[in-house]
Amino acid sequence: MTWHVAEDDVRAYARGELAPPVLWSADTHIAKCADCRALLASVTDPVALDAGWERLDAELDAPKRGLVESLLVRIGVADHTARLLAATPVLRRSWLGAVVALLVMTVFVTNSLKHAESPSLFLGLAPLLPLAGVALSYGPKFDPTYEMTVVSPLHGFRLLMIRTVAVLVAGLGLNGLATLAMPDYGLRALAWLLPALALTTTGLALTPRLGPVLAPSLVGGGWVAFLLVAHNLHGGTLAPFTPAGQGVAAVVVALTGGLLYLVRDRFDTRSAHPWGAA
C-alpha cells in the first residue's frame, strides 16, 4: 500500500460521518489494508461494534418472507400468525397441485356420466379433501414448523384453528371452483359442503383422544364405508346428499363443533396436543 486512510477520516468512518467520495475510497481501502482495519478497531466503540454485528447476524439469520406470508402481513395479520399460516404443509404447491389434479380428473369423469342423477363420485370425494388437509397440517411427521408450534406462546386451540382455517379456505375454495365446472347439476353439485364441514369438525373433535392421524383416518374410513353401503342398498342419489342427509350433516356440524369447543383446553396438554401426538 502506498497510502493509508487518515486517522481523522477513520474516526469519521467509524461514526458514520464520512461522506462520498471519500467514503467509497475508505471502504475499498479498509477492506484490503490490515493496518487501517486495526486503526478502525482501535477507534471504534466496542459496544456499538458488537451491537452492529448482532443486528447484522439477526438480519442474515432471519428467514425471508414468502409471497403468502408477505400478503398476510400486508393485510394486517400478525407476524407470528402469518408465519404459522404460510408454513401450513397443505398450502405447499405440491399438495395444492395434487388436489387440483384429483379434482380435475373427478370432474372429467363425472361430466362424462350424464345419466347420473347427481355427481356421486365428486360428492363422495370432495368432503375428504379438507379432512385430509387438516390431518396433514399437524404433527412432527408433516409439519415443518413442529418445534415452533409446540413452544409458541399461544393457546393450543388457537393454533389448531389458525391451521384449520387455512386448510378450509384452500380446500373449500378448490372444491368450489370444481363445482363451477359442473353446471348441469346446479345446486346439487354443492351437496358436498355440509358433509365436508361435518367430517372436518368430527375429526378435530376426536383429535385430543385419538391423535391427529388416527382421528381423521377413522372418520374418513367411516365416510367411505358408509357411502359404499348406501350405494349398494339404494343406488341413485346417496343418502348424505338428499335433503334429509343434508339436515343430518348440519346437526353433526353443530354437535361436533360444540364438542370441539368443550375440549378446547385439552389441546394444551402434552398427551392431547395435536402436535405432540404421533
C-alpha positions as CSV (number, residue, x, y, z in Angstrom):
1,M,0.0,0.0,0.0
2,T,1.4,3.4,-0.9
3,W,-1.2,5.3,1.2
4,H,-3.5,4.9,4.2
5,V,-6.7,6.4,5.3
6,A,-6.1,9.4,7.5
7,E,-6.8,8.9,11.2
8,D,-9.4,11.6,11.3
9,D,-11.2,10.0,8.3
10,V,-11.1,6.6,10.0
11,R,-12.7,8.2,13.1
12,A,-15.4,9.8,10.9
13,Y,-15.8,6.5,9.1
14,A,-16.4,4.7,12.5
15,R,-19.0,7.3,13.5
16,G,-20.8,7.0,10.1
17,E,-20.0,10.6,9.3
18,L,-17.6,10.1,6.3
19,A,-19.2,11.4,3.1
20,P,-18.7,10.2,-0.5
21,P,-16.5,10.1,-2.5
22,V,-14.0,9.8,0.4
23,L,-16.3,7.1,2.0
24,W,-16.1,4.9,-1.1
25,S,-12.3,5.1,-1.2
26,A,-12.1,4.3,2.6
27,D,-14.5,1.4,2.1
28,T,-12.3,-0.1,-0.6
29,H,-9.0,0.5,1.1
30,I,-10.0,-0.7,4.6
31,A,-11.3,-4.0,3.1
32,K,-7.7,-4.6,1.8
33,C,-5.5,-3.0,4.4
34,A,-4.8,-4.7,7.7
35,D,-3.2,-1.6,9.3
36,C,-6.3,0.5,8.6
37,R,-8.6,-2.1,9.9
38,A,-6.6,-2.3,13.1
39,L,-6.8,1.5,13.4
40,L,-10.6,1.3,12.8
41,A,-10.9,-1.3,15.5
42,S,-8.9,0.9,18.0
43,V,-11.1,3.9,17.5
44,T,-14.5,2.1,17.3
45,D,-16.7,1.8,20.4
46,P,-16.7,-1.9,21.3
47,V,-20.3,-1.8,22.5
48,A,-21.5,-0.1,19.3
49,L,-19.5,-2.5,17.2
50,D,-20.9,-5.6,19.0
51,A,-24.4,-4.2,18.6
52,G,-23.9,-3.7,14.9
53,W,-22.7,-7.3,14.4
54,E,-25.7,-8.5,16.4
55,R,-28.0,-6.6,14.1
56,L,-26.3,-7.9,11.1
57,D,-26.4,-11.5,12.3
58,A,-30.1,-11.2,13.1
59,E,-30.8,-9.8,9.6
60,L,-28.8,-12.6,8.0
61,D,-30.4,-15.4,10.1
62,A,-34.0,-14.2,9.9
63,P,-35.9,-16.3,7.3
64,K,-37.2,-14.3,4.4
65,R,-40.9,-13.9,4.0
66,G,-42.5,-15.7,1.1
67,L,-45.3,-14.4,-1.1
68,V,-48.1,-15.7,1.0
69,E,-46.6,-14.5,4.3
70,S,-45.9,-11.1,2.9
71,L,-49.5,-10.7,1.6
72,L,-50.9,-11.8,5.0
73,V,-48.7,-9.3,6.9
74,R,-49.7,-6.6,4.4
75,I,-53.4,-7.1,5.1
76,G,-52.8,-6.8,8.8
77,V,-52.2,-10.4,10.0
78,A,-49.7,-10.6,12.9
79,D,-46.2,-11.7,12.0
80,H,-46.3,-14.9,14.0
81,T,-49.7,-15.8,12.8
82,A,-48.7,-15.1,9.2
83,R,-45.7,-17.4,9.6
84,L,-47.8,-20.2,11.0
85,L,-50.3,-19.9,8.2
86,A,-47.7,-19.7,5.5
87,A,-45.9,-22.7,6.8
88,T,-49.0,-24.9,6.7
89,P,-47.9,-28.0,4.8
90,V,-51.1,-28.3,2.7
91,L,-50.5,-24.8,1.3
92,R,-47.4,-26.0,-0.5
93,R,-47.6,-26.2,-4.3
94,S,-47.1,-30.0,-4.3
95,W,-50.2,-30.6,-2.2
96,L,-52.3,-28.0,-4.0
97,G,-51.2,-29.4,-7.3
98,A,-52.2,-32.9,-6.3
99,V,-55.6,-31.7,-5.1
100,V,-56.2,-29.8,-8.3
101,A,-55.2,-32.8,-10.5
102,L,-57.5,-35.1,-8.5
103,L,-60.4,-32.7,-8.7
104,V,-59.9,-32.2,-12.5
105,M,-60.0,-36.0,-13.1
106,T,-63.0,-36.4,-10.9
107,V,-64.9,-33.6,-12.6
108,F,-64.0,-35.0,-16.0
109,V,-65.3,-38.5,-15.1
110,T,-68.4,-37.0,-13.5
111,N,-69.3,-34.9,-16.6
112,S,-68.9,-37.9,-18.8
113,L,-71.6,-39.8,-16.8
114,K,-74.5,-37.7,-18.0
115,H,-77.1,-40.3,-17.0
116,A,-76.3,-39.9,-13.3
117,E,-78.9,-38.0,-11.1
118,S,-76.2,-36.4,-9.1
119,P,-72.4,-36.2,-9.3
120,S,-71.9,-39.0,-6.7
121,L,-68.2,-39.5,-7.4
122,F,-67.4,-35.9,-6.9
123,L,-69.7,-35.5,-3.9
124,G,-68.2,-38.5,-2.2
125,L,-64.6,-37.3,-2.8
126,A,-64.9,-33.6,-2.1
127,P,-65.6,-33.9,1.7
128,L,-62.5,-36.0,2.2
129,L,-60.1,-33.3,0.9
130,P,-60.5,-30.8,3.7
131,L,-60.4,-33.6,6.2
132,A,-57.1,-34.9,4.7
133,G,-55.7,-31.4,4.6
134,V,-56.4,-30.9,8.3
135,A,-54.7,-34.3,9.1
136,L,-51.6,-33.3,7.1
137,S,-51.3,-30.0,8.8
138,Y,-50.2,-31.2,12.3
139,G,-47.7,-33.4,14.0
140,P,-43.9,-33.8,13.7
141,K,-44.2,-36.1,10.7
142,F,-45.8,-33.5,8.5
143,D,-45.3,-30.0,10.0
144,P,-42.0,-28.3,9.2
145,T,-42.7,-25.8,12.0
146,Y,-43.4,-28.5,14.6
147,E,-40.9,-27.2,17.2
148,M,-42.1,-23.6,16.7
149,T,-45.8,-24.5,17.2
150,V,-45.0,-26.6,20.3
151,V,-43.2,-23.8,22.1
152,S,-45.3,-21.0,20.7
153,P,-46.8,-18.8,23.5
154,L,-50.3,-19.3,22.1
155,H,-53.3,-21.3,23.2
156,G,-53.1,-24.7,21.6
157,F,-56.7,-24.4,20.4
158,R,-55.9,-21.1,18.7
159,L,-53.0,-22.7,16.9
160,L,-55.3,-25.5,15.8
161,M,-57.9,-23.1,14.5
162,I,-55.3,-21.0,12.6
163,R,-54.1,-24.0,10.7
164,T,-57.7,-25.4,10.2
165,V,-58.9,-22.1,8.7
166,A,-56.0,-22.1,6.3
167,V,-56.8,-25.6,5.2
168,L,-60.5,-25.0,4.9
169,V,-60.1,-21.8,2.8
170,A,-57.8,-23.6,0.4
171,G,-59.7,-26.9,0.3
172,L,-63.2,-25.4,0.1
173,G,-62.1,-22.9,-2.4
174,L,-60.7,-25.5,-4.8
175,N,-63.8,-27.7,-4.3
176,G,-66.0,-24.6,-5.1
177,L,-64.1,-24.0,-8.3
178,A,-64.5,-27.6,-9.3
179,T,-68.2,-27.3,-8.6
180,L,-68.5,-24.5,-11.1
181,A,-67.2,-26.9,-13.7
182,M,-70.4,-29.0,-13.4
183,P,-73.1,-26.5,-14.3
184,D,-75.5,-29.2,-15.4
185,Y,-76.1,-30.4,-11.9
186,G,-77.0,-26.9,-10.5
187,L,-77.2,-26.7,-6.7
188,R,-77.0,-30.5,-6.4
189,A,-73.2,-30.1,-7.0
190,L,-72.9,-28.2,-3.7
191,A,-74.2,-31.0,-1.6
192,W,-70.6,-31.8,-0.6
193,L,-70.3,-28.7,1.6
194,L,-72.1,-29.7,4.7
195,P,-70.6,-33.2,4.8
196,A,-67.2,-31.7,4.4
197,L,-67.7,-29.5,7.4
198,A,-69.2,-32.4,9.3
199,L,-66.2,-34.7,8.6
200,T,-63.7,-31.9,9.5
201,T,-65.3,-30.9,12.8
202,T,-65.7,-34.6,13.8
203,G,-62.1,-35.3,13.1
204,L,-61.0,-32.3,15.1
205,A,-63.3,-33.1,18.0
206,L,-61.7,-36.7,18.2
207,T,-58.1,-35.4,17.8
208,P,-57.5,-34.9,21.6
209,R,-58.3,-38.5,22.3
210,L,-57.1,-40.3,19.2
211,G,-54.4,-38.0,17.8
212,P,-54.1,-36.0,14.6
213,V,-53.6,-39.1,12.3
214,L,-55.9,-41.8,13.7
215,A,-58.9,-39.5,14.3
216,P,-59.2,-38.2,10.7
217,S,-58.3,-41.7,9.3
218,L,-61.2,-43.3,11.2
219,V,-63.6,-40.5,10.2
220,G,-62.5,-40.7,6.5
221,G,-62.7,-44.5,6.5
222,G,-66.1,-44.4,8.1
223,W,-67.3,-42.0,5.4
224,V,-66.1,-44.2,2.6
225,A,-67.7,-47.3,4.2
226,F,-71.0,-45.5,4.7
227,L,-71.1,-44.4,1.1
228,L,-70.4,-47.9,-0.2
229,V,-73.2,-49.4,1.9
230,A,-75.6,-46.6,0.9
231,H,-74.8,-47.2,-2.8
232,N,-75.3,-50.9,-2.5
233,L,-78.6,-50.6,-0.7
234,H,-80.2,-47.8,-2.6
235,G,-78.3,-46.6,-5.6
236,G,-79.2,-43.3,-7.2
237,T,-78.7,-40.2,-5.1
238,L,-76.7,-41.3,-2.0
239,A,-78.3,-40.6,1.4
240,P,-75.9,-37.9,2.6
241,F,-76.8,-35.8,-0.4
242,T,-80.5,-35.9,-0.1
243,P,-82.4,-33.1,1.8
244,A,-82.6,-35.4,4.9
245,G,-78.9,-36.2,4.7
246,Q,-78.0,-32.6,4.5
247,G,-80.1,-31.9,7.6
248,V,-78.2,-34.7,9.4
249,A,-74.9,-33.2,8.3
250,A,-75.9,-29.8,9.7
251,V,-76.8,-31.4,13.0
252,V,-73.4,-33.2,13.1
253,V,-71.6,-29.9,12.4
254,A,-73.4,-28.2,15.3
255,L,-72.8,-31.1,17.7
256,T,-69.2,-31.8,16.9
257,G,-68.5,-28.0,16.8
258,G,-69.9,-27.8,20.4
259,L,-67.8,-30.8,21.5
260,L,-64.7,-29.3,19.9
261,Y,-65.3,-26.1,21.9
262,L,-65.8,-28.1,25.2
263,V,-62.5,-30.0,24.7
264,R,-60.5,-26.9,23.6
265,D,-58.4,-26.8,26.7
266,R,-57.2,-30.4,26.1
267,F,-55.1,-29.1,23.1
268,D,-52.8,-27.5,25.7
269,T,-51.9,-30.8,27.4
270,R,-48.9,-32.7,26.0
271,S,-50.8,-36.1,25.8
272,A,-53.6,-34.5,23.8
273,H,-51.7,-31.8,22.0
274,P,-52.3,-32.0,18.2
275,W,-48.6,-31.6,17.5
276,G,-47.5,-33.8,20.4
277,A,-49.4,-36.9,19.4
278,A,-47.6,-39.2,17.0
